[in-house]
Amino acid sequence: MTPASVRNDKNRVVAAAMRVLAAGGLPALSMRRIADELDVQVSALYWHFPNKQALLAAVSAEIVGAGSAGGGMDAVARALRDRLLMFPDGAEIVSSSLALGLLELPARTDLVSAAQAAGLDAATAEVAADTVVHYVIGCTFHEQQRVHAAIVGAADSSVDLTPAGIGTRPDGFEAGLAMVVAGVRAAASIA
Amino acid sequence: MTPASVRNDKNRVVAAAMRVLAAGGLPALSMRRIADELDVQVSALYWHFPNKQALLAAVSAEIVGAGSAGGGMDAVARALRDRLLMFPDGAEIVSSSLALGLLELPARTDLVSAAQAAGLDAATAEVAADTVVHYVIGCTFHEQQRVHAAIVGAADSSVDLTPAGIGTRPDGFEAGLAMVVAGVRAAASIA
């Protein structure tokens, strides 16, 4: 059993990390800055987290939340995107924790359920869930990178954002999501 | 007119950057390391590129290549992924240049053409192209992040790659791509 006071300390570290993230984004999120925020030594953080990746995984879990207000794949995808957009660099942080295998994504579980409810078998529902997750994170990461670009652009006029590349229509996410979900439905009708 | 010797110098800078990238990935790709590779001062690089973003955009253009061996959306998507996988951190570098509006993606043009050939109107073909690009970059970025995770894992046994999260099936990319392309076809049949 972990004493309640130690658990509280761990929660305080994550809460401090969320404040540092909100104020300065991922570049600000160093162990040093989090320790300063709590007015403790950096070594105190390692009592709770073996390394920065583990702390970022706890931050990622806060970002994505507990998941499941129910609904179809499109509703789950939209809710995931909203969570990622609530925090600067949310998509990049969550993407990294997923790649490290340090984060269970509640939205993925919800997507698998929604895909099965739509008629997919278990294995195909897993593929569908991963496809939607890749689309949502890919889109949102792009969007958040463009925020950085706009900030850089404000300081450096040599960065031209006019030839926008991809994904800059305001309705781009929704229209693309509709295609991905239609693809999942097509897979269900074949199965 | 830019004299040929100056153009050659610019090409030499990009070639040196590609060697640094191949050897050490994005973390190694500093102006300092590229200058060392060419045995010149860092200031010489700024003669050709106003800033690091501009140099990374030239690197991105090398990574994605000239595009178009023709084919359907799935063939174009597969070819883009293969290019991104040829270089360490290829997806992250290209994603960043796209977000900055500093890269025209030939594959996107090919995807728009392929989508129109499949029966989509011009506006819907743009959405389809962006959706496929987000899916390909999202998948490939995840895959390349996992390479880093494996390297970290080799040095740090506290990073556990077992609870794999998303996208770890070898056929995951293909199966997801099939769904996305099916969604585009569904949009074409509605149009």
Interface residues (C-beta under 8 A of the other chain):
Chain A: P50 N51 Q53 A54 S95 S96 L98 A99 L100 G101 L102 L103 E104 L105 R108 T124 E126 V127 A128 A129 D130 T131 V133 H134 Y135 I137 G138 C139 F141 H142 Q145 R146 H148 A149 V152 D156 S158 V159 D160 L161 T162 P163 A164 G165 I166 G167 R169 G172 A175 G176 A178 M179 V180 V181 A182 G183 V184 R185 A186 A187
Chain B: P50 N51 Q53 A54 S95 S96 L98 A99 L100 G101 L102 L103 E104 L105 R108 T124 E126 V127 A128 A129 D130 T131 V133 H134 Y135 I137 G138 C139 F141 H142 Q145 R146 H148 A149 V152 D156 S158 V159 D160 L161 T162 P163 A164 G165 I166 G167 R169 G172 A175 G176 A178 M179 V180 V181 A182 G183 V184 R185 A186 A187
